[in-house]
Amino acid sequence: MTIRHLDSLFNPQSVAVIGASERPFSVGGTLWRNMHTAGFAGQLFPVNPKYKQLGGQRCYARLNDLPQAPELAVICTPPATVVDLVKQLARLGTQAVVVISAGLTAAQKQQMLDAARPTLMRILGPNCVGLLSPHAGVNASFAHIAARPGELAFVSQSGALVTAMLDWAEARHIGFSHFVSLGEHADVDFGDMLDYLASDAHTRAILLYMESVDDARKFMSAARAAARNKPVIVVKAGRSAQGQQAAASHTGALAAADDVIDAAIARAGMLRVDSLEDLFHAAEILTRFKAPIGEVMTVLTNGGGAGVMAADAAASADVPLAALSPESLAALDKVLPANWSHGNPVDIIGDAPTQRYVDALHALASRPQDSGTVLFIHAPTAIVPATDIAQALLPAIHTAGQPPLPVVSAWLGGPAVQAARDLFIDAGIACYDTPEQAVSAIGMLQRYARNQAELTEAPPTAHAFAHHRPDTDRVRTLVREVLASGRDMLTEPEAKAVCEAYRIPVVATRTVPADPQAAAAEAARIGFPVVLKILSEDISHKSDAGGVVLNLHSEELVRESASTMLASVRAAEPQARIDGFTVQAMVRRPQARELIIGASIDPVFGPVILFGQGGTAVEVVRDSAMALPPLNAPLARALIGRTRVARLLNAYRDVPAADLGAVVTTLQAVSQLLADVPEIAELDINPLIVNHEGAIALDARVRVSSQCPAGAAHFAIQPYPAGLTETAQWQGQTITLRPIRPEDEARHRAFFEQLDIEDIRLRFFYNRRNLERSELARLVQIDYTREMAFVATVTDANGEERTLGVARALADPDNVSAEFGVIILHDLIGTGLGRLLMDKLIGHMRAIGTQYLTAIALPENHRMRQLGKKLGFTEQAQPGPPTTLLLTLDLQVGRKG
């Protein structure tokens, strides 16, 4: 990933348009006209040997005729000319190129990239509409209209959608910071754009139209970094099988399964919407809504019909209505007339005066844990002007709770409520025209909050098993033996052995020859009732071939069923080799639910984990969700919560709640199996039955591959790097040096609160010990792909770990330079702890190829400067105010060549 020279794409000082023309309705003519009339303040060079002048200025016949190297070049000439033009531009020193031209062959695209690579010249396209950056006066596109300046960035793989979206946005007076058509994204892709836009001052929200992703880890790292800074909202085409096929043929790339895309978007903290219009609604609500969103919704309205419409919309959008507690109902009873609705929606009756609105809102705010997010709906009446209600409610909303009460509004009507609507919008309160739009927005907020919670998780590959470590060596030996025998499918007993080795409870299974009498005898030894299954390496789904019979109560039934099964299987699968039968006890668990837990390899995102409702009808019910490994307990619960069957795991009527912890543990075990055994290509545990007593796997199938498609190295999200943990001797005691992790939050807050205030000023350039929750989260929840923070900890006599110091570095997306900082407890300064942490950090950054380690230090930070000199850092004064010093260490000096 790299943002190198992307500034030259979006804010160039000079632009050459190669293929510029005055011919109407041509790409070159449209592009030249757009660029010439966009208000670009830099130098503009048309290049075309057919013209002497264009737009009243000189037109150049060749690139070598230009008075200077253009910072940005736009190519709209035939595909056969592109490679040579890119070579010439690279020699001139051009830093970025937009290739509008379509029809380049794979070989031509590679030659184009090879020509650009030596000078790190960036290429947008080919086969794209171009880009627009209204703030810089750049319209390097052949779009039919320009973009208004604004704060939304839109990036699209589809050129047609770029022009359609421009038209749609213009009609609604929506402006953009950047508008980008990626085309075939041979170089600049979604990952690069996310990295650039994440720190772009003109952009407050990023909107993406995606059809495919090429480099999953690059995309996920960039997406997670961007989503920490600002909302990222995605329309991903291809929800249906037909749509996926069309997307794949359109982009020429593999399309990830839609459930996997959902999992990736959730894990990256982004929001997925279904339509282009929803992109803008989502951007509006996410950038305006500052209060924490509630998990439930309470409707406050002056009209019963509007409340019913909101309740219907909530049911459709899966937004739960709050069940108001007796305390909340009592508070509302005190301020509302006797004929109010006495439930949710809270109908305060159409004759409500202004004070009734305020009192009802305060009553809901008194118990925010009950009411959640408040949807305020008002229909105009002749009793009180809507403006009076808005003016009375605004102070109440801002003072009704700590933190502020989350409120979304819907002012129904037109001119009668427009002034009230404007007051709410000016106050930063999200406002909609209909109950359905408002409920949809609240649903978006809830999904976004859940996804942002997933973004903060950084689980290790190694799950902390409650009692015994998994027997990984046993599984690896078994897998090697299976592959050596020329097989890729494990038998049922082998698959269950894999599960058992990873502490997933399985029903004991015995294997017998393909002899009905042998099956009956084994059943008698196990005890009735039993389950009889065919054993064949060639039959994966045994039920489909008549290879499973349940609940057999006698030897005679086992013999008869075995004989019938042999005949049925041979008829259904005549080519299959039959190795025998498996016999297992018939597991009876009262009030059990059937689940499926599985794993597979997505062609784009690598290993993925599936959870859903299990049993033989699993493909008919189609109630499942996917997640990207690694999983910890919160992520496993989030995966479960994205399915309908999750509700059945709760208690209902006389059915006790299922042991959710057992399901979570199984998901984590599968996650670790994928990390530990790269040969795993597919796994199904179906059914996994679970009730209040626990979970047990009744059947399992595993497919392996010598290509090693799994393993932590192929995870789309880099796991917690536990391998970087080490112990060291310091001041006569053993300390631990390890990467920071999300679980360190409370420990890190305690560490920060113990820091000396002057040390904080020297490190952070401010004087305060208190940290906002969001600030603390950013310090402990990091993306190990591009950031590292090592903490030094010691374990006290009570077994509690305590943080003594931290050194961290954040690399730029190119991994050229990383800015570092180090701070330790004041009474430990001068003990060598800072040197230990810095040695650890320098060694890691050097190992991952970072070129420079830098820091900005105050001149009076003498201890930091002294440590820097010992470590080989140079100093360079930086102009102020305040005057600072740039400390720089070349990490790769002496390692080149």
Summary of the structure (lengths in Angstrom):
residues: 897
radius of gyration: 31.8
end to end distance: 23.5
largest distance: 99.4
contacts: 3086
relative contact order: 0.06
helix: 40%
strand: 24%
